[in-house]
Amino acid sequence: MLADDMPCNPRNPKPGTVFNSKYQHINLYGTEVEVDYRGYEVSVENFVRVMTGRVHPATPRSKRLLSDHQSNVLVYLTGHGGDGFLKFQDSEELTNVDLADAIETMFQSNRYV
């Protein structure tokens, strides 16, 4: 999931691009980077659905977390929030309770080791 806020951020000196260093000349936000959920698709609801496997039946396999009892799943969330919550798109909050519930549901459904 990629919120798409970095390349379009008004503070980005090179709009539409992302570089990990001012000396690097490789655009890390190029079209060759595969992202399953972009922009407004990045929501608390979609995050929880993907984690718990409760996606719409028509959702393509590429947009599903196809994990099982033998899978190691790393969830890395970055951005901003506060005590007990993380912000999604500056408009939604994923609470620590919602995240814990999603992980517990994953555990009960054998979606990770």
C-alpha positions in Angstrom: 0.0 0.0 0.0 1.3 3.4 -1.0 -0.6 6.5 -0.1 1.0 8.5 -3.0 1.6 11.5 -0.8 5.4 11.8 -1.1 5.7 12.6 -4.8 2.9 15.1 -4.8 3.9 16.7 -1.5 4.4 20.5 -2.0 7.7 20.2 0.0 9.1 17.7 -2.6 11.7 19.7 -4.6 11.1 17.3 -7.6 7.4 16.8 -7.9 6.2 13.4 -9.1 9.5 11.7 -8.1 11.1 10.1 -5.0 14.8 9.6 -4.4 16.3 8.1 -1.3 19.3 10.5 -1.4 19.9 13.9 -3.1 22.9 12.2 -4.8 20.9 9.3 -6.2 19.7 9.6 -9.7 17.2 6.6 -9.7 13.6 7.5 -9.3 12.2 5.2 -6.7 8.7 6.1 -7.7 9.0 5.0 -11.3 6.3 3.1 -13.2 8.3 -0.2 -12.9 7.4 -0.3 -9.1 4.4 -2.6 -8.5 2.0 -1.3 -5.9 -1.3 -3.1 -5.2 -3.1 -0.3 -3.4 -2.4 3.4 -4.3 -3.8 6.7 -3.3 -7.4 6.6 -2.1 -7.4 2.8 -2.1 -5.1 3.1 0.9 -7.7 3.2 3.7 -8.2 1.7 7.1 -11.0 -0.5 5.7 -8.9 -1.9 2.9 -5.9 -2.4 5.2 -8.0 -4.4 7.7 -9.7 -6.3 4.8 -6.4 -7.3 3.3 -4.9 -8.3 6.6 -7.9 -10.4 7.7 -8.6 -11.9 4.2 -12.1 -10.4 4.2 -11.8 -9.0 0.7 -14.5 -8.8 -2.0 -14.7 -12.1 -4.0 -13.9 -10.2 -7.2 -10.6 -8.8 -5.7 -7.7 -10.0 -7.9 -5.2 -12.4 -6.3 -2.5 -9.7 -6.6 -4.4 -7.5 -4.2 -4.8 -10.2 -1.5 -2.5 -11.3 1.3 -2.3 -15.0 0.5 -0.7 -16.1 3.7 -1.3 -19.2 5.8 -0.1 -20.9 9.0 3.4 -21.2 7.5 3.8 -17.6 6.6 5.8 -14.9 8.3 4.0 -11.5 7.8 5.8 -8.2 8.4 3.5 -5.2 8.8 5.5 -1.9 8.6 3.4 1.2 9.1 5.0 4.6 8.8 3.6 8.0 8.9 2.1 10.0 11.7 -0.4 9.5 14.4 -0.4 9.6 18.2 -0.9 7.6 21.3 -3.0 4.6 20.3 -3.6 5.5 16.6 -2.0 5.9 13.1 -3.3 8.2 10.5 -4.3 7.0 7.0 -4.4 9.7 4.3 -4.6 12.5 7.0 -8.4 11.7 7.4 -8.8 8.2 8.9 -7.4 6.7 12.0 -6.3 3.1 12.6 -6.6 2.6 16.4 -4.4 0.3 18.3 -7.5 -1.7 19.2 -8.4 -2.0 15.5 -4.9 -3.2 14.7 -4.9 -5.7 17.6 -8.3 -7.0 16.5 -7.0 -7.5 12.9 -3.9 -9.3 14.1 -6.0 -11.5 16.4 -8.3 -12.3 13.5 -5.3 -13.2 11.5 -4.1 -15.5 14.3 -7.5 -17.2 14.7 -7.6 -17.7 10.9 -4.1 -19.2 10.7 -2.9 -16.4 8.4 0.7 -16.3 9.9 3.1 -18.3 12.1 
